[in-house]
Amino acid sequence: MQKLPNVPPQLFTLSAVVVGFLLVDDATPNEQNALGNWLMLVSQYLCTNAAYGQLLQSNTQTPGSFGENSQSQNNTPTNEETMNMLIKMVNALNQEIDEIKKNL
């Protein structure tokens, strides 16, 4: 069952921009910050859940089907790609922590 709309990637991205634009209309900066952080938490949950699901799936594959320099047939990320994704997440979290510290 498909839960996401079957639209071109550009339109899917544009819909996020439109929703974001509509959400800031009457919100104060503090409300925008709170809502933005909440949405990022939801996004991080989805990314974490998907990444762990991919890890579990890759662990059930036959030995040798998941190498560091190649992707498996189901597009499971390589170890290097996973590491890069984790580094980006850590950097994003550090930025959020710095923003929170500035507002204290």
C-alpha positions in Angstrom: 0.0 0.0 0.0 1.4 3.4 -1.0 0.9 6.2 1.6 2.7 9.0 -0.2 1.2 10.8 -3.2 2.4 9.8 -6.6 3.7 13.2 -7.7 7.0 14.4 -9.3 9.7 15.1 -6.7 9.7 18.8 -7.5 6.0 19.1 -6.7 6.4 17.0 -3.5 9.2 19.4 -2.4 7.2 22.5 -3.3 4.3 21.3 -1.2 6.6 21.3 1.8 7.6 24.9 1.0 4.0 26.0 0.7 3.0 24.3 4.0 6.0 26.0 5.7 5.0 29.4 4.2 1.4 29.0 5.4 2.5 27.9 8.9 4.6 31.1 9.5 1.9 33.5 8.5 0.5 34.3 12.0 3.0 32.7 14.2 5.4 34.5 16.5 9.1 33.7 16.1 9.0 31.6 19.3 6.0 29.7 18.0 7.7 29.2 14.6 10.8 27.9 16.4 8.8 25.5 18.6 6.9 24.1 15.6 10.0 23.9 13.5 11.8 21.9 16.2 8.8 19.7 16.6 8.7 19.0 12.9 12.4 18.2 12.8 12.0 15.8 15.7 9.2 14.0 13.7 11.6 14.0 10.7 14.5 12.6 12.7 12.2 9.9 14.1 11.2 8.8 10.5 14.8 8.8 9.3 16.0 6.9 12.4 13.2 4.3 12.0 13.9 3.9 8.3 17.6 3.6 8.8 17.3 1.0 11.5 14.8 -1.0 9.4 17.3 -1.0 6.5 20.0 -2.1 8.9 17.9 -5.0 10.1 17.0 -5.9 6.5 20.7 -5.9 5.5 21.6 -8.1 8.4 19.2 -10.8 7.1 20.8 -10.9 3.7 23.3 -13.5 2.7 26.9 -12.9 3.7 28.8 -10.9 1.2 25.8 -9.2 -0.3 26.4 -5.9 1.6 29.9 -4.6 0.9 31.5 -1.3 1.8 32.0 -0.3 -1.9 28.7 -1.5 -3.4 25.0 -1.3 -2.7 22.7 -4.3 -2.5 19.8 -4.8 -4.9 17.3 -3.1 -2.5 19.3 0.2 -2.3 20.6 -0.3 1.2 23.2 2.4 1.9 26.8 1.5 2.1 28.7 1.9 5.4 30.2 5.1 4.1 26.8 6.5 3.2 25.4 5.6 6.5 28.4 7.2 8.3 27.9 10.4 6.2 24.2 10.5 7.0 25.0 10.1 10.8 27.6 12.9 10.6 25.0 15.2 9.0 22.5 14.3 11.7 25.0 15.0 14.4 25.9 18.4 12.8 22.2 19.3 12.6 21.7 18.4 16.2 24.7 20.5 17.2 23.3 23.5 15.3 20.0 23.1 17.1 21.7 22.9 20.5 23.7 26.0 19.6 20.4 27.8 18.7 18.8 26.8 21.9 21.8 28.0 23.9 21.7 31.4 22.2 18.0 31.8 23.2 18.5 31.0 26.8 
